[in-house]
Amino acid sequence: MTVLILGLAVFIGVHSIHTFAAHWRDAQIARFGMARWRAAFGVLSLVGMVLIVYGYGIARHAPVMLWRPPFGIAHATALLTLIAFVLIVAAYVRGNHFKRALGHPLLAGIALWALGHLLANGTLHDLLLFGVFLVWSVIAAVAARRRDRAAGVVYPAAVVSRDVLVVVIGVVAWAVFAFYLHGPLIGVRPLG
């Protein structure tokens, strides 16, 4: 569990700088330049992600069960992750209603992904991994919306064709991952 915790601390820590230490972040960017800041951010994010994956893999060998997920919860998880995929795609497509309404659909998508996985898994390492991501994404979303309001951010007008594009890409990406990639990459086939 130590490796998983270290990975979460590095990854979430780096991704929380903008939320909790924006002035320090700005000072470092001014001092070293945006290119170096992005390089350091990217390297630390990658290190954190590798530690999370490795640590989660280690923890799976000696699971500590906290609860048994209820029968049929896989359907709720599938629905939540489907919506999560759509929201994550919405973060990268300009001019859609999801982004206009939520401001930061990536964070909403991460929250739904984490919630869905919390419902479907009852081990200590699952609670740690998905619980941390759920709490972090909610806090980060609230902070980001507060920053948006303070800065007077106005999201561009949305058009339905962009919404359709977001939904189609999100559903296809979800289906490919759920049916074909989740098993080989994660070791669990959530939908058979």
N, C-alpha and C positions, 0 to 999 in steps of 0.2 A: 504493500500500500504506500510505502514511502516514496517510491518512484512516481506513482500516480499523483500523490499529493504535491511532490516537487514540480511535476509537469504542469499541474493545474495552477500552482502558484506562479510559475514563470509565464505561462500563456495568458491567464486571466490578469495577472499583474501588468504585463505589457499592454494588454488591451484596455486596461483601466486607467492608464496614465492620463488620457484625454479627459476622462471623467473626474478624476480626483486630483490631478496635478497639472492642470492645463497651463498654468504660468511657467512651471518648471519645464514642461514640454516645449513651450514657445522659446524659452531661454536656450534650451539645448539646440533647437533648430537654428536659432540666430547664431549660436556659437559654432556649430559644426556644419551647418547647411542642410537643406532638405534631403539631398541625395544620401548623405551619410546617415541622417536620422532614419530614413526609410530602409537603408541597408541594415542598420543595427536592429530596427524594429522587425524586419523580415527574418533575420538570423535568429533572434530571440524567440519569435513566434514559432519558427520551425523547430527549434530545440524544444520548446515547450510542448508542441504537438507530438514530436517523437517520444518524449518522456511520457506523455499521457497514453499514447497507444501502447508503448512497451509496458508501462506500469499497469494499465488495465489488463493487458494480456497475462501478466504475472498474477494479478489478483484473481483472475478467472480460474486459476488452478486450485485455489483454496477459498472458495466462496463462503461468505458468512451470510446465511439466509436471515432476513429480517421479517419478511412476510411472503406469502404465496399470492401472486397476482390472480385476480378472479378469472374464472373461465370466460372466454370470449373477449377478453380485453384487447386482444390483438386487432380486432376490428376498429376499436376506438383509437388505438395507436396508429393504425394505418391511415385513418381519416386525419388525425392531427398532423402526421408527417406529410401527408399529401398537401394539406393547407400550408404547412411549413415550407415545402419546396416551392409552392407558388409565391409565397411571400419573399423567399430568398431571391427568386428570379426577379421579382418586382423591384428589389433594391437596385438592380443593375439596368433596368429598362426605363428610360426617361418618359415622362408624360403619361403615367398610368394612375388610375384612381387609388390603387392600394398605397402607393407612395405618397400621393397627395393627402390621403386620409390619415395614414399612420406616421408619416415623416421618415421613419426608420424601419421599414418592413423586414430588413435583415434581422434585427434584434427581436422582432415579434416572431419571425420564423424560427429562430434559435430557441425562443421560449417554448413554442409549441412542440418543437422536436424534443426538447428536454422533458417537457411534461408528458408527452406520449411515451417516452422511454421509461420515465419513472413509474408510470402506470403498469407497464408491461414487465418490469424487472424488480425483484425484491431483495437483491443482495446489497451488502454494505458498500461494495465498490461501485455498484450502479447508483445507489443513493448519493454517494460522494460525487461521482462524475456528472450525472445529470442534474442533481440538486445544485451543484455549484454553477453549472451553466444556466440553469433556470433563474436562480437568484441574481447572478451577474447580468443576464440579459434584461431582466425587469429593471434593475437599478440603472443600467446603462441607457435604456430606452427613456426612462423618466428624466434622467439628467440631460440626454440629448434633446428631448422636447423642450426642456427648460432653456437650454442654450439657444435653441431655434427661436423661441418666443422672445428672449432677451435681444437677440440679434435681428429680429424682424424678418426671419426667413420666410419667404413665400415660395411654395413649390409651383412649378409650371402647370399650366392648364393640362388636364388629362383628356385623353380621347379613348373611346371604347375599343378602337382597333389595337391600341397598345395593351389594353386589358386582356383582350383575346390572345394576343401574342404571349403575354406573361402566363396566362392560364395554360395554353397549349405547351409551351416550353416546360413549365413547372410540372404538369401532369406527365409528360413524356419522360422527363428526367427522373421523377419519382418512380415511375413504372420500371424504367431500366434499372434503377438502383435497387428497388424493392424485390423485383423478380429475378434479376440476373447478377447484381454485384454484391448485395448485402451478404449472401451466403459465402462466396469465395473470400471477400475482404474481411468480414466480421466473424464468420463462422456460424452464423445463425440464419436460417431461411425463414423470415417472418411470415411469408405468405405461401409457404409450401414449395 
